Amino acid sequence: MSDFATPRRKADTLYFQLAEELAQAIASGLLKRGEKLPSIRKLSTQRQVSLSTVMEAYRELEDRGLIEARPQSGFYVCNAAQLFKAPALTQPPSAPREVVTPAALWPYHASDIHKLKVDFGFAVLSPELFPIQQLQRLLAQITRYQPRILAEYGKPPGDMELRRHIARRALAWGGHFEAEDVLITHGCIEALNLCLRAVTKPGDVVAIESPTYFGLLQILESFQLKALEIPTHPQTGISIEALELATRNDQVKACLLIPNFSNPLGSLMPDENKKRLVELLASRDIPLIEDDIYGEFYRHGNRPRPAKAFDTSDNVMLCSSFTKVLAPGMRIGWVVGGKWTRAIEKLKFINTYSTPLHSQQTISRFLENGGYDHHLRRLRRAVAEQVDGAVDAIRRYFPADTRLNVPQGGFALWVELPEAINTRELLDLALVEGISFAPGELFSPSHSYQNCMRICCVEAWTTKHERAIQRLGEFCQQLLDRGRAPDRVQSAAQPIG
Amino acid sequence: MSDFATPRRKADTLYFQLAEELAQAIASGLLKRGEKLPSIRKLSTQRQVSLSTVMEAYRELEDRGLIEARPQSGFYVCNAAQLFKAPALTQPPSAPREVVTPAALWPYHASDIHKLKVDFGFAVLSPELFPIQQLQRLLAQITRYQPRILAEYGKPPGDMELRRHIARRALAWGGHFEAEDVLITHGCIEALNLCLRAVTKPGDVVAIESPTYFGLLQILESFQLKALEIPTHPQTGISIEALELATRNDQVKACLLIPNFSNPLGSLMPDENKKRLVELLASRDIPLIEDDIYGEFYRHGNRPRPAKAFDTSDNVMLCSSFTKVLAPGMRIGWVVGGKWTRAIEKLKFINTYSTPLHSQQTISRFLENGGYDHHLRRLRRAVAEQVDGAVDAIRRYFPADTRLNVPQGGFALWVELPEAINTRELLDLALVEGISFAPGELFSPSHSYQNCMRICCVEAWTTKHERAIQRLGEFCQQLLDRGRAPDRVQSAAQPIG
């Protein structure tokens, strides 16, 4: 139902057409998982295209997580990748709309959440994945030698050492900012609140990916901001072309995106797109609020660069945190606010004043001791295994027409089920057996994606999880069967549980 | 310039007139500090009024902190009380206005704040006043035996044990709510933000005390709310009569008050006023947001009851915290949201999600161990001594016409200087010597009170503080002298420091 154009420029290139063809072959099973692809030289000769065209096509497929380069050997089809058709570019409504979250869509902080046996709903990694003993020792040291720290207000911008670590680590991806530009917050979510408060007023339109994290939608709702859903590609993220069209008039006042491993799609914007995004928004004076909490969860190659890396005009507010990667219980997030740094600092002062110093210093010491990169490597490996487990199980137990984007990073899976399945109904069935996930309609102010679901892979994969996916698959089948037996629709549609 | 009526009913009573007369005698020095008052019986005979009239008059004077009852002995004029004329009922403008905080009014989180030698500006008590060793031990225990706590998101409403303690302690002042009604926040300031977000939208008018805490004004500003300043009495708080007038039409959408030891006035609303306040607002469907962070800092008698104690229709949102009384570095606040509990919980979820569990449990264990009341008694005594020290010094060094409300609780002093003194200019002079305080105009959206200042008594009183007050007194004199020598105005008005 969208009148946005789909990407054009790239689609016209030779390499992209070749990549599409190969992607089709993978999706159809013509190229099997683990199978070796022709060498670059061979394919170049076969297809009579240049070496660089083949190289670019392979890079495109690598970017999409469909193939991988193995050193000294060549290119191979990734595990599981070919088993699903990826969801297509999304087509949300093209008009901005007020965000209204029905109260019933709030199962996520229900007090009976601990009764769940398998929770695929919450994007909260298992405590086992974190270096809790080390954190505990550091915290104990800090408070033993500086007990005053428990009785001192931290200053609003935050602990200088921690801010320095953040600025220093950003150098690796080309981030050029100073410790003084970093403001410490209560998790990334406070940072996002402050950024929105700094650059919008009620009634303003904010452009978002479609689908996007329901928490962002609820923030927009609470500030009475309107959401404009922009078509988004499951692999390459928001459509720059659609965003370009949507920002031709003055309606969009800010853009709130997750360029690296978006939640829930798992899409990763290519650097080229990030650059175009940043230039486009700067030229139109639309601030970009960038949520980068999943940036460290890459599966291949190097850490992807945030859009902020391409920001030459201080127009990007980069928000992130240590909640997903190091210490969920400490709630330490941060923001580099670009030209809004002072305004955001002022808002932090009146939103929560300061962030506990003992928590900030614990994180800071951990970063200092050099164990952080080692921890991240382990965490990435563990999370990737969890995701692989879920992808495999979904392949085995979900209906044949299921579409799935195997993400290049993060730990959320966006699953598109046959249209006859409503995932709210599926959730009702699942909750009775203690299984939870996030139904697709949560991720869109237009309540689209009713046949989609987000599966978060937050724990080590076990038979318990395998069994839960199997049950979900059975429930899917149940709903599909019901769809084919019209006389039974009535009873099955009654609320369950 | 106000067209609000000053209190009438009470002023017409016999006891009030008698109390006023005695207050005058104390203010003029006719009754000296420490002097014994006539017995109730004697005064009753002398003045030919009933015993109960005298008793009520004495109670009124006690409420104002002017006299105190000594067991088995009688009534005495309080120390220092009679040395100042108290400031009168304030007379703010009667129209609501947008709050605009000039950037220059932000010296309070300046990065060079540590260069201050004596900081009377910040309402942050010295770390020495808190049981930091005990807190440190409890925190270490909690994280040693449950290291997972550092890797777990707390659930948004907060730790159930802590919420139970809060509900249980409220019984002492007649608070009737359950643990389930308490939501834990990042300090009281987050609670106030959430309450305002729950019941207002931009452009709405919020009634406040005048003067009031500048942080509240900045929150109103950030939400684009208009402030309606209500005349407030330095001893008895907001004028119910004025509020009644101001809420006759539909303009006021919420009321945001500090009934117990308001910041900066130190005023304490009598129970009778609180009851009338709560009834008035309930009858007009105007929610009351009550900030009670100073309630534990009473100097006489028992802990004053929050207005919430008189709330029979869930119309009061009570906000408080452990930041001022127990552990400033932990940022643990809370709110009992009345009929907005669910809305506030939802907003907490998207503002900062949760509050660190390890901090919540540390506070909870401290409350459990029973040392809390002992700590509070010590804290109250220490703070009262600090306030006495400041009052004494101000008496000695400040200009003769200085007015001061010796507060019945809290640790802020509201000082009204002769009109010729502008306290922004005074602050410029003071900062050069490393002395800070909060200038009066910060406390009003109409930037009134330019001859007033707030002095926070946050540290044990020493000669350093004595000397700082002396310097402030000298600067006052300098500004007064300049006012009398017009040819020197030009040069002295230049920015200093």
Interface residues (C-beta under 8 A of the other chain):
Chain A: A103 W106 H109 S111 I113 V124 P127 L129 F130 I132 Q133 L135 Q136 L139 A140 T143 R144 P147 R148 I149 L150 A151 E152 Y153 G154 K155 P156 P157 H186 G187 I189 E190 N193 R197 K201 P202 G215 Q218 I219 S222 Q224 T323 A327 P328 G329 M330 R331 R342 E345 K346 L347 F349 I350 N351 T352 Y353 S354 T355 P356 L357 H358 S359
Chain B: A103 W106 H109 S111 I113 V124 P127 L129 F130 I132 Q133 L135 Q136 L139 A140 T143 R144 P147 R148 I149 L150 A151 E152 Y153 G154 K155 P156 P157 H186 G187 I189 E190 N193 R197 K201 P202 G215 Q218 I219 S222 Q224 T323 A327 P328 G329 M330 R331 R342 E345 K346 L347 F349 I350 N351 T352 Y353 S354 T355 P356 L357 H358 S359
